[in-house]
Amino acid sequence: MPDAGQPTLVAVHQDEVLTGEAVALDVQPIGFFLRTLGALIDVALSVLLIIAFALLFSTLSAQGLLTENVLGIATVTMLVIVLVVVPTTVETLTRGRSLGKLAVGGRIVRADGGASGFRQALIRALVGVLEIYFTLGAIALLVGAFTPRSQRLGDLLAGTYSERTRTSPLPDAPLPLPPGLEPWAALADVGRIPDSLARRVAQFIRQADLLAPPRRALLASELAGEVRPHVSPLPPVDPETMLRAVIAVRRGRELRSLELEAQRVAALTAGRTAAPRGFPQR
């Protein structure tokens, strides 16, 4: 055990974020392709705004409402608003979201996992003028391709990255063993059930409550008839309860088998570490 008062080193993986409370969070940054797609959507919207302003200025100039001097000032002001003010305002008010990021399921967050603010949005917008618009995205693509979280130069300077907000759903909870069948489960011999049949049984159990009673009973009876040849002895219960019991026993034994395999691999790894090559154990 480490002595009290001594710092403890904590390994933080690439896809983890270390918060201010030294808690490692498992995060999923947006990939390079989706990040590029979201940026293209935002750039396209900015170009549309520039075109709309240009048409407006052209109309006002044709009507004599804008002189050449005023037109130059208005053009510079328009570019600052579209390229800096609008992105900064949108990311600040939406806490790191924009239309492009919403489309690809991303959000700009700080390096510690917290929500980005005005300072981070302003730095990203100012640097984005150089790396996205002045260089046609060349700097952003080059830097993003060689950073672990597909961060562009503005992200590196602002201390941000794009976090994935659309994650895959959690797997279904394991099906429990029906009560009262514990003695049977300890003695039951559940053979190798075909994977396709096991998937159909598991799908039926998950959707059983949504089925009409006659249809539910019929499907349970048909599936139980296919499962019976692989089970011995058969539990003295109705077909649906038997299916739930068989699937629960099958999953429990597969889990124990995986745990034993992991223990054997850990033991072999520990043995090789204890006995380096050239120094055999005695």
Secondary structure, DSSP 4 states (H G I P E B T S, - for coil): -PPTTS-------TTEEE-TTS-EEE--BPPHHHHHHHHHHHHHHHHHHHHHHHHHHHHHHHTTSS-HHHHHHHHHHHHHIIIIIHHHHHHHHTTS--HHHHHHTEEEEETTSPBP-HHHHHHHHHHHIIIIIITTTHHHHHHHHTSTT---HHHHHHTEEEEE---PPPPPPPPPPPTT-HHHHHH-EE----HHHHHHHHHHHHHGGGS-HHHHHHHHHHHHHHHGGGEESPPSS-HHHHHHHHHHHHHHHHHHHHHHHHHHHHHHHHHHHHS-TTS---
